[in-house]
Amino acid sequence: MAEQSITAERESSLIQATPKRLYINGEWVDAEGGATLEVHDPSTGRLLCTVADASERDGWNALKAAEVAQPGLAAMPPRERANILMRAFELMHERKDDLALLMTLEMGKPLADSYGEVTYAAEFFRHFAEEATRISGSYQTAPAGGARFLVAKQPVGPTILITPWNFPLAMGTRKLGPAIAAGCTSVLKPAELTPLSMLALADILHEAGLPAGAVNILVTSTAGKVMEPLIRSGIARKLSFTGSTGVGRKLLEQASERVLRTSMELGGNAGFVVFEDADIDAAVAGALLAKMRNTGEACTAANRIFVHRSVIDEFAAKLAAEMEQLPLGRGVQEGVRVGPLVDAKQLAKVDELVTDAVDGGARVLLGGAPVDREGYFYPPTVLTDIPSNARMRQEEIFGPVAPLTPFDAEEEVIEWINATEYGLVNYVYTENLRRGIRVAEAVESGMVGLNQGAVSNPAAPFGGIKESGLGREGGDTGIEEFLETKYIGIAM
């Protein structure tokens, strides 16, 4: 009982201490007219707090601040930019308890997942602090002689960064890290459902010594109205967006008017393949990781699980047994492994997809209906015999639902895997290395997990092909997205 009382008191004090205004030009400011929007706890549906709700004028103020600050940040020595990122990395670890709890309160994920995200998010700052000092060009003699080629890398310029609600801290650092390292200022718009983590991060960057105007945070309930003019203005020279493919298409159209550099990390429909020779226990563990991370609300989540017919019964039984043991509840409660979905709309979508599959002939091994309790909870669910025309074969589930489909041949499952407009990530489990490499090369996706259920790593290039996106984040290629290549020809 005492623990619950302390936790409730800590929740309240943390929310009270978190910045709730816009961060523009190094200062915390109210939105025009004092406008605010509400932030709710998805585990209860109750109001957490209100935060400033940016207007179009606020947007222009933020972009102007980024424009004015751009020359200074670009001219800052790379080591100084690296030091700022390393200090922010250290501050994130010092405040990991607050950051994790704040994320759980606004997004709903279990505290264990939130702690994992804080560590993951901070690592982008450390990784790109190291990359900041490695930006280099080249010098060579022209093949025919008589000239020299000097190739330099320079910051793209002011950037617009738009992040989603499902990883409210990591998606920010994954964009801000390379932007700052490259010397690009930014205007970042977090999702209105989960703005608190990014506001807390702005406070950290401010304390770490980031110059005024280098990063500006806009929270708004009217994203299209506020952000579209900024994208079309031509002042920003780079747009980086993580979110749905539908919104990504609209943003690409807006960015095309001024030919902005773009990075798009869009929807996913990951396939998870278990061959007959796979280590079934390892495959089950991998599927749990690929499916249940973040309560299934991840673009990398295993959405279509294909299991060889000879082992599907064993796999299904073991997976259902493991998922049945995952405690569901408020993420702040000790031992909880499955939190709520982010809002009522997402809960309704998951329920619709499951109902559609079951009506088409799918069998329910576990779960299958919303939990009758306060908040937006859907239980861990396992379905088998998913019909080919089920919506969940083509649409992202974004929830704790594992749909299993049997297959008989390698060629067949590769065809099924590739029968989608998405191409973010796929997972393959087999003990045959040659087949693993062969299938990894054949599936159409930007990433493949071979005998592993997680692929995200700050030191690796993250991104998809087809309608899952453009460009890469992370790795040694992530900073290139924020750099222009300039060739200087020198007559000799």
Number of C-alpha atoms within 10 A of each C-alpha: 6 7 9 11 10 11 15 12 11 14 17 13 11 14 18 12 9 19 19 22 22 25 27 26 22 20 14 17 15 19 23 14 10 13 14 20 15 15 21 20 23 28 26 17 15 13 12 18 18 15 25 24 24 27 23 20 12 21 27 17 17 25 29 20 23 29 22 16 21 22 16 16 26 21 10 11 13 21 15 17 25 24 19 23 31 22 19 26 25 18 17 23 16 11 13 19 14 21 24 24 26 23 28 26 28 25 31 34 32 29 25 18 20 27 20 12 22 26 16 19 24 25 24 29 29 21 23 31 28 19 21 25 16 13 17 10 13 10 12 10 14 13 9 6 9 10 14 16 16 15 15 16 17 18 25 24 24 30 30 25 23 22 27 21 20 25 22 25 29 23 24 23 25 24 29 24 27 30 30 29 32 31 27 30 34 30 32 26 25 26 22 21 23 28 26 29 28 27 25 20 21 23 17 19 22 18 13 18 15 22 17 19 27 29 30 28 27 29 32 29 17 13 19 14 13 21 23 16 14 22 24 18 16 15 18 26 21 25 23 24 25 22 20 19 19 11 13 22 15 12 21 19 12 18 23 13 12 15 14 21 20 21 24 27 26 26 25 32 29 28 28 29 31 28 27 17 13 19 14 20 13 14 25 23 16 22 25 21 18 26 29 24 23 28 29 26 22 21 23 26 34 34 30 27 23 22 25 21 16 14 16 21 14 13 19 21 14 16 23 20 14 14 23 16 10 15 16 21 23 25 26 23 16 12 15 17 23 27 31 31 29 28 19 14 10 18 19 14 15 23 17 16 19 25 17 18 24 19 12 16 14 20 17 17 15 20 18 20 17 15 14 9 11 13 23 24 29 27 25 27 21 24 22 22 16 24 17 13 11 19 18 22 24 17 16 25 29 27 29 30 30 28 25 23 23 20 19 14 11 13 12 10 24 17 13 16 25 18 14 17 16 26 27 27 28 31 30 26 28 21 15 12 11 10 15 19 14 11 21 19 11 14 23 24 24 21 23 24 19 21 19 17 27 20 18 15 15 23 16 16 19 22 24 24 22 15 21 25 27 18 20 22 27 24 19 18 17 26 23 22 23 29 22 15 13 12 14 12 13 12 10 8
